Amino acid sequence: MPIPTYFMINAMETGQFERTLIVAEERSFVEYVEGCTAPYDTNQLHAAVVELYCREGANIKYSTVQKAYVGDEQGKGGIYNFLTEMTQVETGSAITWKYPSMVLESDDSVGEFYSVALTNNYQQADTGTTMIHKGKNTKSRIISKGISAGHSRNCYRGLVQVKNPSARVMRVSRKIGKDQLFYFQQRGIDHERVLAAMIFRFCREIFNKLPDEFGAEVNQLIGIKLEGSVG
């Protein structure tokens, strides 16, 4: 059974400073599920530091979904979200800085990070991941996907540090074409439903890593996020 937590910044012009530490003893397993929201339309601050420590043979699964007020269509208002958090879905905040890092120190250790950042209006998301390989036969996997709508911006910065590296990197950037939207529109399917379906397909590998508790919630967040983004 996962350990659930929920953070809500429920006051205007407020800062929340989060510090989470999880230590897994030898051959143990822990699953941690976090949700974070901030509903107010004035500037707020969420600054978080999350540290996970695995002993030999231990396994930690950390998942977070965050949704905050993003600001209006002119980019006014919204929350500032600065965090270092391994599965993450980020749909809120006017400005997000997110740079999770893993240090694979023991031999044969494995690190995986999956992330989706969906932005709209004038949101700015500056995200990244660092994997530092110190032990022998260590493995890591990073899958980070960003979707930008409206006038928003998505920036990704990644670093893999390893001795005698055999790392492979693939970067792909695509724009949803008007012909694709027109194809579905001719069949009576509106823009927002088409975009939602495309995004789910694009991010399915990451969404499948989320706990079941987040499944329906992510579906609703994506739908809300895309309202008014086209047309």
N, C-alpha and C positions, 0 to 999 in steps of 0.2 A: 504494500500500500504506500503510495507516494506521500511525502510530507508537503502539505499545501500552505502557501502564505499569500496574503493579499495586501498590497499597499495602495492607499488612496489619499491623495493630497486634496483634502476637503476644505481648504480655506484659501481665499484669494491672496495673491502676492506672498506666497509662502514658499520656503525652501525645505526640502526633505533630503536628509543625508543618510544613506543606507550603508550599513557595513555587515555583510554576511560571510560567515566562516563555516565551512563544512569539512570535517576530518573523517575519513573512512579508514578504519583499522584493517589489518591484514585479512584478506579473503572475505571482505564484507561488501555489501551492496546497499546503496541508498539512492532513492529517486526524489528529487526536489522539484516542486512545481510552483511557479511564481506568477502572479498577475499584478499589474500596476495600472492605475487610471488616475486622471486629473481632469475633472469636468469643467472647471471654471475658465472664463474667457479672458482673464487677466494673466499677466506674466507670472509664471511659477518656475521653480527650479527643482529638478530631481537629480541628485548626485549620488551615484552608487558605486561601491567597490565590493565585488564578490570574489572570495578566495576559496578554491577547492583543493584539498590535499588528499592524495590517494597513497595508502601504504601498499606493500607488496600484495598482488593478487586482488586488490580492491577495485570496485567499479562505482563511479558516480555518474548519474544521469541528471542533468540540470536543464530545465525547460522554463522559458519565460515568454509571456505575451504582454505587450505594453500598448496601451491606447490612451492618448491624452489629447486635450484640445490643441488643434494645430494652428490656430489663427484663422482669420477670415480670408475671403478671396483676394483681399489687397495685402495680405501678409501681416496684418496687425494682430497683436495678442499672441497667445500660445504659451506652451511650456518649454523650458530649456532642459534637455535630458542628456546628462553627461554620465556615462557609466562604463565600467569594464566588467564584463560579465564573462548546453553549449549549444543548445538548440534555442533559437530566438526568432520571434516574429515581432517586428516593430512597425506599427501603423500610425503612431501618434507623435506629438510634440512638434513645435515650430522648428526647433534646432535639435539635432541629435548628434552626439559624439559617442562612438561606441567602439572600443578597441580591446576585445578579449584576447588573452594570451595564455599559452600553455607551455610548460617546461617539462619535457619528457626526459627525466633524469635516470630512471631505472632501466636496466636492459629489458628489451621486449615490451616496453610500455607502448600504449596506443592512445592517441588523442583524435577526437572527431569534433568538428564544429559545423553546424548548419544554421543558416541565417536567411531571413527574408526581410527586406525593408521596402515598404510601400508608401510613397509620398504623393502629395497632391497640393494644389494651390501654390504657395510660395515656401513650402517646407524645404529644409536643408538637412540632409542626412550624410554625415561624414563617418564612415564605418571602416573597420579593418580587423584583421586577425593575425596574430603572431604565433608561430610554432617553433620552439627551440628544442632541437634534438641533441641530447647529451649522451644518453645511453646507447648501447649497441642494439642493432636490430629493432630500432624504434620505428613506428609508423604513425602517420597523421593524415587526416583527410579534412579538407575545407571545402564546403559548398556554400557560397554566398550569392544571393540573387537580389537584385534591386529592380523595382518598377517605379517609374516616374511619370506622373500625370500632371496636367496643368503647367505651371511655370516652376515646378519643383526641381530640385537637383539631388542626385545621388552620387556620392564619391566613395570608392573603395580603395583601401590601402592594405596590402597584405605583405607579410614577411615570413619566409621559411628559412630558418638557420640550421644548417646541418653540416657535419664533416663528411667529406667524400660524397657529395650530394647526388641523388638520383631523382630529384624532384621533377614533376611534370606540372605545367601550368597551362590552363586553357581559359581564354577570355573571349566572350561573345557579347555583342551588343546589337539589338534589333529594335526596329520601330514597327508598331502595328500599323499596317497600311490601310488606306481608305478603301482599297478594293476588297480587303478582307471583311471590313465592317459592312460594306455595301452588299457583299455576297449574302451575309446573314440577314441584313435588313430586308432584302428582297423576299426572304422566307418568313417575314413577320417576327423576327427576333430583334428586340431593341438593343441599342448600343451597350448599355450597362450589363445586361445579361451576357452578351458576347465577351466583353472585357473580363467579367468575373470568371467565365469558363476558361478563357485563355490563360488567365493568371493562375487558376487552380492547376491547370495542366502544366504550366511552366514551373510551378513551385511544389508539385505533388511529392517529389522525393523528400523535400524538407518537411512538408505537412505530415507525411506518414511517420516521421520521427517523433511527433508530438504525442503526449499522452491523450487518451480518449477524452479526458475531461475538457480538453481544449478544442476538440474537433468542431462541435457546433458553434462555439464562440468565434473561432477563426473565420468560419463561413460568414457569420453575421458581420464581423468587422470588415472583411473585404468588401461586402456589399455596401455597407455604410460609407466606406472610404471612397468608393467609385461614384457615389451619387453626384451628379452634376459635373463630372470630369470631362464629359464629351457632349457634343450636341450644341 
